[in-house]
């Protein structure tokens, strides 16, 4: 059986958010938000995973979309976005 061509799948994708814990004060969150405020929108979150930054910024009104090579991580991100009534692409 051929394995998928992406790393974050199965249990790793499902447990990603749980293993990270509270990320609200991670330095990159504030760093990228400052860049967005300085250089403007729209924003593309490359490697958005389950939407840690994408969904946070979208809730703040940032025009943001995301890409990731893991369809499983993107599916989790979409479910979370739906729960928050957000519509990133």
Residue pairs with C-beta under 8 A, 6 or more apart in sequence:
5 69
6 69
6 70
6 71
6 72
7 70
8 16
8 49
8 68
8 70
8 72
8 73
9 70
9 72
10 72
13 50
13 70
13 72
13 73
13 76
14 72
14 76
16 49
16 50
16 73
16 76
17 50
17 52
17 76
20 52
23 29
23 52
24 56
28 53
29 52
29 53
29 56
32 53
32 57
33 57
33 60
36 43
36 57
36 62
41 62
41 63
41 64
42 63
42 64
42 65
43 57
43 62
43 63
43 64
43 65
44 64
44 65
44 66
44 67
45 53
45 54
45 57
45 64
45 65
45 66
45 67
46 66
46 67
47 67
47 68
47 69
48 54
48 66
48 67
48 68
48 73
48 74
48 77
49 68
49 70
49 73
49 77
50 73
50 76
50 77
50 80
51 66
51 76
51 77
51 80
51 81
51 88
54 64
54 65
54 66
54 77
54 88
55 77
55 80
55 81
55 84
55 86
55 88
57 64
58 64
58 81
58 84
58 86
58 88
59 84
59 86
64 88
65 88
65 89
66 74
66 77
66 88
66 89
68 74
68 77
77 88
81 87
81 88
